[in-house]
């Protein structure tokens, strides 16, 4: 079966360098099929039930699916970063991804190339992620100092490249700075879906070592874990998430999806796994609410999503201050408590 992928507008460069080889092996075919025959029809049904015609528009369906993917992988990676007290690395990589986008647009403008800005952003962000780890390990600099140096340096390089072309690439870079619903193509959704599978799979496979490294790197070394490898894996995953989410969230706000939902979940969660689950739920709610508000009021999608996430954080913080426990947290805690009591009884212990 052949699938035709529609491209939106020519003013914003598409991710041809990444998308072309993926098309060659039909990687995007399942995404196109899912959009056309599963997600799209489901959204059409919701549009009829809720009386919201916007849910039937193909570009809005792509925007919702992209936002849902971002809301999944952001908290999964962000939970490890926040508990490792490295939350600012996401902001650092976002600003250096800005430099990566600027590099791609500059090379296209100066040398008449057809590089994808998203591809150059991936390369720059991954290199930067590894550079940060090297600075922390070998330069004797504190983590926050290293992050500040790289963050400001990345943004400085991006601004230099923009001005070097007399502002000629400024129009092209705006979509990456602030995000846009209109630029969410099938290719963009496909890349996000692939990154969701990749990031989710790697975190699942390396979950226990990552957990040890996050909370007690010294003990992890004593257990003969390759701490350096897992630290680098985490920063590379962060780079992948940040760059993948740029087109809908924008460089300026993309880091928030790795931090704010996790901060909200931390207010009410009682375990690390529960924190990941609640962070994903908070992010999914913020993503759906933000994309909807963006369309209804004609405002930036990234900003809307972040504001919705902050509202969730405020609710979670208030509930903790007031001593109220969310029903989902209560049910999860009850199941865990029952499970531990059963294990205790099997071992011959007494129920307390």
N, C-alpha and C positions, 0 to 999 in steps of 0.2 A: 504494500500500500504506500502511495506517495503522499507526503505531507508538504504543503506549501506554507512557508513562514512569511508573514507580512512584516515589512519594515516600516517604522514610523519616522517620517520626516528625514530630510537630508542635512539639516542644520547641525544636528548633534552626531558626532562620529559614533558608529556602532562598533561592537567588539569583534570586528571581522578577524583579527589575528587569532583570537581564541575560538570564535565561533566556526570559522571555516573548516579547520581540521575536525572539529566535533561533528559538523554536518556530514563530513565525508564518511564517518563511521556510524551515521544515523543516531548519534547520542541524543539529539533533541527530539527525535521521533516520539519517545514515550511522553515527553513533556507536552508536545503538541497534542498527542492523543488524550492525555489527561485533561488538558485545558478544554479541548473540544467536546469530549464525550463524558467527562466525569465532573470536573470542577465547574465548567461553564454551565451545563444543564442544571447542576445543583444551585448555582447562583441565580439562574433564571427562575427556578421554583421559589427561592427566597424572595426574589423581586416581586413575584405575584402575591406571595403570602403577606409580605410586609408593605406592599405598595410603594416600593422604592425602585423606580425604573433604572436608576444609575447602576444597579447591580447586574443589569443585563448588558452593559456596555463592555466590549472585549477588553479595552484598555484598563477599565476599572477592575475587571476580573484578574487581569495580569498584575495590577497594583496590589490587590488584596493577597494574591498568592505569594508575591514577592515579600510583602510585609510579614506574612505568616512565617515564611522561611527565616527572615531576619529575626523574628521574635523567638524562633526556636534555637538557632545556633548562637545568638548573642548571649543569652543567659547561661547556656551550657558552658561556654568558654569563660564568660564573665564571672561566674561563681568561683572558679579557681583563682582568677586574678584578684578579686576582691578579698578573698580569705588569705591570699598570699601578700596582701597589701601592695599590689602592683596595679591598682585600678587605673592609674594615670598612663600606663603604657598604651592603653587603647586610644587615648587622646593624642599621645605622641605619634603613634602609627597613623592615625587619621590625618594629622598635619603633614607627615612625610608622604602620605599617599597623595596629598594635594600637590606636593613637589613632583611626584611620579606622573600625575596627570599633566602637570605643566611641562614636564620633559617630553611626553608624547606629543602634546600639541605644538610645542616649540620645534621639535624635529620635523613634524609634518609641515609646519609653516616655513621653516628655514631651508629644508632640503627636499620639499615636495614629496615626502614619504606618505605612506598610508598606515603608519603604526596606530594601533588602538591605544588610546590613553588609559584604558582599564588595564591593558597588558603591562604597560610601563609602570602603572601604579602598583600592580602585583609585585613586579620585580623590585622596585624601590622599597616597598613596605617590608618585604621578606628580608632583604638585605639589611634594612634598618633594624628589624627585630633582632637579627643575629648580632648586629653591631651593639645594640643596647646590652645584650647579655655579655658580650666581650668587655664592654666598658665596666660593667658591674664586677666581673670576675677578675680582670687584669689591670684596670686603670686605677684601682683603689678608690674609685669615686662611689659615693652613696647612690642608691638607686634613684632617688628623686633628683639628684644633681645630674646624673647621666640622662635621665628622661628630659629634664629641662634643656640640656644642651642639644640633644637630638631634635626635640620638638621645635625649638626656636630656629635651629639650623635648617630643618626641613622647610619650614614656612618661609624662611629668608630666601632659600634657593628658588622656591616657587614664585615668590614675588619678583625676584631678579629676572627670571625667565619671562614672566609676563611683561615687564617693562622693557625687556630687551627687544621685543617685537613691537614697540610703541603701542602696547595695549591691544594688538591685533588678535591675540588669542583669548582675551578677557571674556568675550561673548561665549566662546566654546567652553570655557571653564566654569561658567556660572552654574550650569546644570549639575556639575559635580560638587560645587561648593554648597548649594542649597537643596539639591534634590528636586525631583519633579515626577509627578505621576505620568505625564505624557511621554516621558522617555523610557518607560518600562516596557521594553520589547519582549518578544518571546525568547530571544536569545538571552536577555538579561535574567529572565525568570529561570531559564534553563541552567545558566551558570550558577545562580543562587541555589537551585535545587541540587545540582551536583555538589556544590560546596556543603550543603546541609548534610547530604549523605556522607561525604568525605569526613567532615568535622565530627559528625555524630558517631561514625564508625570508629575513628581514631580515639575519641574520648572514651567510648565504650570499651575498646580493647585495652586501653592504657589507664583505665579508671583508677584501679587500686594504686599503681605506682605514682600516678599524678596526685592522688590524695595524700600519700605519704610525703611526697616532696613538698606539697603545699603547706602541710601543717608541721612537719618536722624533718627538714632536710638532713640534719645530722644523723637522726635515727635511720633515715633512708640510706645514707652512705654506709652506716654500720651494717645494714642489711644487704649491702653490696648492690644496691640499685645504682644505675647510671644517672645520677642526679642532673648532671650537666645536659645529658640528652633530653630528659623529660622537661627541663626548664626551657630548652630551645624549642622543643616540640610545642609547648604551650604558647610561646611568643609567635611562632610561625602560624599556628592556628588563629591567633588573634589577628595577625596581619591578613589572613585569608578572609576572616569574617568582616573586618573593617572595609576592605576594598570591595568585597562582594556587595556590601550594603550601601555603598556610596551613592549609587544612582537614584535611590529612592529617599534615603535619609539625608544625604549631603555630607561632605567632609566635616563640617563644623559640628554636626549633631550626632554622627554615627556612633561615637564612643558612648553616648548615653545609654544605648540599648544593651551595652555590656555591663553597665554599672547600676543604673537606676532600678530596674526590675529586681536585681539581686539585692540591692539595699532594702527594697520593699519586703522581699521575702525574708530577709534576715531579721526583720522586726517580729515575725510570728512563727518562723520555722523552728523546729526542735531537733533537727538533725541535718546533716549535710545533704543527703539525698532529698529530703523534704524541701530544703532550701532551693535546690535545682528545680524541682517540680513546681513549686510556688512561683519561682522567678519566671519560669516559662509561661505559666498561666497569666501572671501579671503582664508580661510582655505581649502575649497574644491579645489580651484585652486592649492594651494600649495601642497595638498595631491596628486592630479593627476600628477602634474609636477614632484614632488619628487619621486614618485614610478616609473614613466617612466624613469627619469634620473638614478635612482638606477639600473634599469635593463640594460639600454643601456651602461652605463659606469662601471658597476660592483662596485658601491660604496654603502655605507650604506644608507638604506632607510630613517632612522630617520634624519640623517644629511642632506640628499637631500631635505626632506620635510621642514625642518627648514630653510635652505638656501633660498628655494623658497618663504617661508613665509616672510623672511626678505627682499627679493627683492620686494615683494608686499608692504611691509611697506615703503620701500624707494620710491616707485612710489607714494604711497598715500601722503607721507610727501612732496615730490616734487610738487605734484599737488596742495596741500594746500598752499605751499609757493608761487607758481606761480599764485594762484587765480583761477585755473582751477577746474571746478566741473565735476565729473564723470557723464555720462548720466543717469545712474540708480539713482544717488542721486538727480539729477535735476528733473527727472520725479516724484520721490517719494515726493519731496518737493512741486512740483507744485500741485500734487493731495491733499496733506495736506492743502496747501494754499487755494485751491478751496473749500475744505470741510469746512474749518473754515469760509470762506466768505459766503457760503450758510447758515451755522448755524447762522451767524450774521444777515443775511437778514431775516431769519425766526423769529428771536427774535426782529425784528424791528430796527436793527441797520443799519448804513450806511456803504457802501463799501468804503474802503480807496483807 
